[in-house]
């Protein structure tokens, strides 16, 4: 395709017939103008390289910002494990059962307020997202000033409520910028921040607890990891767009490319902020959404406990608390690389389920080794399998849900369902490694092994169900066209398109 600015639109007979057909079915002048505008936008010519430059800019602006904020959120969520190893419970007089409630209450906040995912559609993200980041930054920093169990419990609940306004909806937010085929790689970059944050948190906690301060090291840990979120939130008011067309850093050509891409996705240049209740509630009853929801619950049983208990597990292997903080970093760094590689391959082959089954199986093997083997070096190797297996599953399951719901309203409902049920996983996961089970933690390992194994089996069940649904669509509309005509590209990623098929 040519690369020089907007090209004159020369309509083919098919294009003219398409516009005439749309005009006959709806005689309103504004609708006629919208039809012509859509075809004009789609006729704008650009090269793959130019589209790649647009995506790179969106990656830097959108993906870079939300990933940086997610790194802070993940550290704020999981640093209580490092703080506890550094003496928090001893200083505040917190028992083991009370400590487990500090872990659980955050996810209870997630569970009760995950419906806030729809706010990404209702409110402009450029104002909504920075506001919640600033608020949770204040709360996270305030944890360093807690004086007793009750105060820390309230702060952890508030932290969960405001982080649930942000993290669970990010995959939904990404669908405002990227095609279905581009999602796994981007979510892979975003999810890779979690193990990176965990590794950094471990190394940072090691540095903080190694030195003496005017106040307890665990208090410094909360303050230093919490307050930067306020600065990131304030920067977001200037930097973050609500969607691809709202990005102030695009030039005229890039805006035209973004317009054409949006029309190909949803059928219109402007995404509606209205929630279609009929689609929303039908999505809550959709079997394919329930299968992924159960898988997400199973992943979260183990995923939620990793940053909290890996230092304790390492401590149980015989390492000092300070060395345990430092040794927790390498498995997370390995997991970051696996997440990126799996996300790339998943987009390259346009497959989600098989990679989910492989990664979940890898985590199951890691837990089985932790159960059966007592040699410290082998158990440490098993932690690499556990982290490298579990972390990619989160990005893959998020992209699978986004890919296979063809409207914003359906995606919003699917994410709310998945987060509401899935966040019950951490309620279990944060209670399966009690101090009484140290140093072997067999109960937690058995439960985590079972969760990973069942999730791997459900991945194959979902693949079979989606194949069945695609066969029904083929029988109804015929095979997907190898070459899509210009007019067929309007709303091509919505379920009303005859070319829409579910991604396996």
KAZI-V986995 format. One record per residue. N is the residue number from 1. OMEGA is omega in whole degrees, -180 to 180 (none if undefined). Layout:
N & OMEGA
N & OMEGA
This chain:
1 & 180
2 & -177
3 & -176
4 & 171
5 & 179
6 & -180
7 & 176
8 & -179
9 & 176
10 & -175
11 & 172
12 & 178
13 & 179
14 & -180
15 & 180
16 & 179
17 & -179
18 & -180
19 & -179
20 & 179
21 & 179
22 & -179
23 & 180
24 & -177
25 & 179
26 & -170
27 & -179
28 & -178
29 & -179
30 & 179
31 & 178
32 & 180
33 & 179
34 & 179
35 & -179
36 & -180
37 & 179
38 & -179
39 & 177
40 & -179
41 & -180
42 & -180
43 & 177
44 & -172
45 & 178
46 & -178
47 & 176
48 & 180
49 & 179
50 & 176
51 & 178
52 & 178
53 & 175
54 & -179
55 & 178
56 & 179
57 & 177
58 & 178
59 & -178
60 & -174
61 & -174
62 & -176
63 & 179
64 & -178
65 & -175
66 & 178
67 & 177
68 & 178
69 & 179
70 & 176
71 & 178
72 & 180
73 & -178
74 & 178
75 & 179
76 & -179
77 & -172
78 & -175
79 & 178
80 & 176
81 & 177
82 & 179
83 & 180
84 & 177
85 & -179
86 & 173
87 & -178
88 & -177
89 & 180
90 & -177
91 & -176
92 & -180
93 & -177
94 & 178
95 & -180
96 & 179
97 & 177
98 & 178
99 & 179
100 & 175
101 & 175
102 & 177
103 & -175
104 & -172
105 & 178
106 & -179
107 & 173
108 & 174
109 & 175
110 & -174
111 & -174
112 & -174
113 & -179
114 & 177
115 & 179
116 & 175
117 & -178
118 & 179
119 & 176
120 & 178
121 & -173
122 & -177
123 & 174
124 & -175
125 & -177
126 & 177
127 & -176
128 & -174
129 & 180
130 & -179
131 & -179
132 & 177
133 & 178
134 & -177
135 & -178
136 & 176
137 & 178
138 & -179
139 & -178
140 & 178
141 & -179
142 & 178
143 & 179
144 & 180
145 & -178
146 & -177
147 & -178
148 & -178
149 & -178
150 & 179
151 & 179
152 & 180
153 & 180
154 & -180
155 & 179
156 & 177
157 & 179
158 & 178
159 & 178
160 & -179
161 & -176
162 & 173
163 & 176
164 & 174
165 & -173
166 & -168
167 & -175
168 & -176
169 & -174
170 & 177
171 & 175
172 & 179
173 & -180
174 & -179
175 & 175
176 & -175
177 & -168
178 & 172
179 & 177
180 & -176
181 & -178
182 & -168
183 & -173
184 & -179
185 & -180
186 & 178
187 & 175
188 & 176
189 & -178
190 & -178
191 & 179
192 & 177
193 & -177
194 & 178
195 & 176
196 & 178
197 & -180
198 & 179
199 & 178
200 & 180
201 & 178
202 & 180
203 & -179
204 & 178
205 & 177
206 & -180
207 & -178
208 & -176
209 & 180
210 & -176
211 & 178
212 & -180
213 & 178
214 & 175
215 & -177
216 & -178
217 & -179
218 & 176
219 & 177
220 & 180
221 & 178
222 & -177
223 & -175
224 & -179
225 & -176
226 & -171
227 & 179
228 & 179
229 & 179
230 & 179
231 & 178
232 & 178
233 & 180
234 & 178
235 & -178
236 & 178
237 & 178
238 & -164
239 & -166
240 & 174
241 & 177
242 & 177
243 & -174
244 & -178
245 & -179
246 & -175
247 & -176
248 & -176
249 & 179
250 & 173
251 & -173
252 & -179
253 & -180
254 & 176
255 & 178
256 & 177
257 & 179
258 & 178
259 & 180
260 & 179
261 & -180
262 & 178
263 & 178
264 & 180
265 & -167
266 & 176
267 & -180
268 & 179
269 & 179
270 & 178
271 & -180
272 & 176
273 & 180
274 & 178
275 & 179
276 & -171
277 & 180
278 & 178
279 & -179
280 & -176
281 & 176
282 & 179
283 & 179
284 & -179
285 & -174
286 & -178
287 & -178
288 & 177
289 & 179
290 & 179
291 & 179
292 & 178
293 & 179
294 & 177
295 & -180
296 & 176
297 & -177
298 & 178
299 & -176
300 & 177
301 & -179
302 & -175
303 & -176
304 & -176
305 & -175
306 & -176
307 & -178
308 & -170
309 & 179
310 & 175
311 & 179
312 & 179
313 & 178
314 & 177
315 & 178
316 & 177
317 & 177
318 & 179
319 & 174
320 & -177
321 & -179
322 & 178
323 & 178
324 & 177
325 & -178
326 & -178
327 & 178
328 & -175
329 & -175
330 & 178
331 & 180
332 & 177
333 & 176
334 & -180
335 & 179
336 & 180
337 & 179
338 & 179
339 & -179
340 & -180
341 & -180
342 & 178
343 & 178
344 & -178
345 & 180
346 & 176
347 & -178
348 & -177
349 & -179
350 & 177
351 & 178
352 & -171
353 & -176
354 & 178
355 & 175
356 & 180
357 & -179
358 & -177
359 & 178
360 & 176
361 & 177
362 & 177
363 & 179
364 & 178
365 & 179
366 & 179
367 & 179
368 & 177
369 & 179
370 & 179
371 & -167
372 & -172
373 & -180
374 & -179
375 & -172
376 & -177
377 & -180
378 & 178
379 & 177
380 & 175
381 & -180
382 & 177
383 & 176
384 & 179
385 & -179
386 & -179
387 & 180
388 & 178
389 & -173
390 & -173
391 & 177
392 & -177
393 & -178
394 & 179
395 & -179
396 & -178
397 & 177
398 & 180
399 & 179
400 & 178
401 & 180
402 & -178
403 & -168
404 & 170
405 & -164
406 & 175
407 & 179
408 & -178
409 & 178
410 & 179
411 & 180
412 & 179
413 & -179
414 & 179
415 & 177
416 & 178
417 & -177
418 & -179
419 & -179
420 & 179
421 & -176
422 & -180
423 & 169
424 & 178
425 & 177
426 & 177
427 & 174
428 & -173
429 & -179
430 & 180
431 & -174
432 & 177
433 & 180
434 & -178
435 & -180
436 & -180
437 & -178
438 & 3
439 & -172
440 & 177
441 & -176
442 & -179
443 & 180
444 & -180
445 & 178
446 & -180
447 & -180
448 & 176
449 & 179
450 & -180
451 & -180
452 & -179
453 & 179
454 & 179
455 & 178
456 & 178
457 & 180
458 & 177
459 & 178
460 & 176
461 & 180
462 & 177
463 & 179
464 & -179
465 & 180
466 & 174
467 & 178
468 & 180
469 & 178
470 & 177
471 & 177
472 & 178
473 & 176
474 & 179
475 & -178
476 & -173
477 & -172
478 & -180
479 & 178
480 & -180
481 & 178
482 & 178
483 & -175
484 & 177
485 & -177
486 & -176
487 & 180
488 & -177
489 & 177
490 & -180
491 & -174
492 & 180
493 & 174
494 & -176
495 & 175
496 & 179
497 & 179
498 & 180
499 & 179
500 & 173
501 & -179
502 & -180
503 & -178
504 & none
